[in-house]
């Protein structure tokens, strides 16, 4: 096809778009237009099935609702192009520049191509966008199911509510991107960088995320069933990891501990999770009584109603953890960090020691919070009778209604703490700031 013929087709297409009877919809299907220069061209709704547009200049072009089924757009310059609503099934966009392009509601699934040389006639090809640049591109609602996006960059892109199930995203860069409500079921995100992105309500069921970076990402409401996050980077991420996504080796330890508790120590094995990082995990209502949790990292963990009786949790990090109504009677939390933790209604009482026959001895094993950091912790209604709080930092903590009867509070720091309605031991009561006189005018 000569340049003059192409220009004539484009001119008639412009008239067709303007609803001029002299116009005709552009049909460039299966044409070889490799290396063409069409900046700012308007080919909305054009028929470009199987067209070779590789290495073409299509900057700021308008291809909205065009049929680009099986088209070759390899190495194309599509910066700021409008590809909204396009049929790009089976298209090749490898190493293309789609910076700022609009691909909202496009169809980028695999396509079935008819090839004369094949006996079957049809062959399925997946859309290939690998090694492409889609920074600040709009792919809102696009269907990229099964697409190949390996090593592509989508920095700051909008992929909200897009379909990416089964997509290949190994090594892709999606920093500061919006992936709200995206379907990534079964996708491969190995080594992908999604740091600082909005992943709220994303569906990652069965996805592969080995080595993926989710640092500082908002993963509120994310579905993570069957996802192994053990090698993913989650520092600063807002996420709750379900029990089903705990690393297999940790799962086994928990199962062995459950058997150990159930059998009274005759079966299974006492859990040793010392130093293990379980940041953001949902361990609500778990029973880890008697476990070795020394130095465990439970930052922002969900541990509501968990049983952690007589555990060694010394030097552990529970910053921001939710331990509402958990049982920690007799537990060792010395030198641990519980700053900002939610401990409303928690039991940090003492346990009575019994002799080998089970007879009561009248001696007690108190919960140990010696030199623990509880700055800003919510301990409202906590049961801390006889607890060891020597040298504990309770600066700004909420102890409203807490019971600290017979607790040891020597050198405990309580500046700014709320002690309203709390039952205090004598030494602490003497140091507590005077309560406002309700009868004062």
Secondary structure, 3 states (H helix, E strand, C coil): CCHHHHHHHHHHHHHHHCCCCCCCCCECCCCECCCCECCCCECCCCECCCCECCCCECCCCECCCCECCCCECCCCECCCCECCCCECCCCECCCCECCCCECCCCECCCEEEECCCCCCCEEEECCECCCCECCCCECCCCECCCCECCCCECCCCECCCCECCCCECCCCECCCCECCCCECCCCECCCCECCCCECCCCECCCCECCCCECCCCECCCCECCCCCCCCCECCCCECCECHHHCCHHHHHHHHHHHHHHHCCCCCCCCCECCCCECCCEECCCCECCCCECCCCECCCCECCCCECCCCECCCCECCCCECCCCECCCCECCCCECCCCECCCCECCCEEEECCCCCEEEEEECCECCCCECCCCECCCCECCCCECCCCECCCCECCCCECCCCECCCCECCCCECCCCECCHHHHHHCCCCCCCCCC
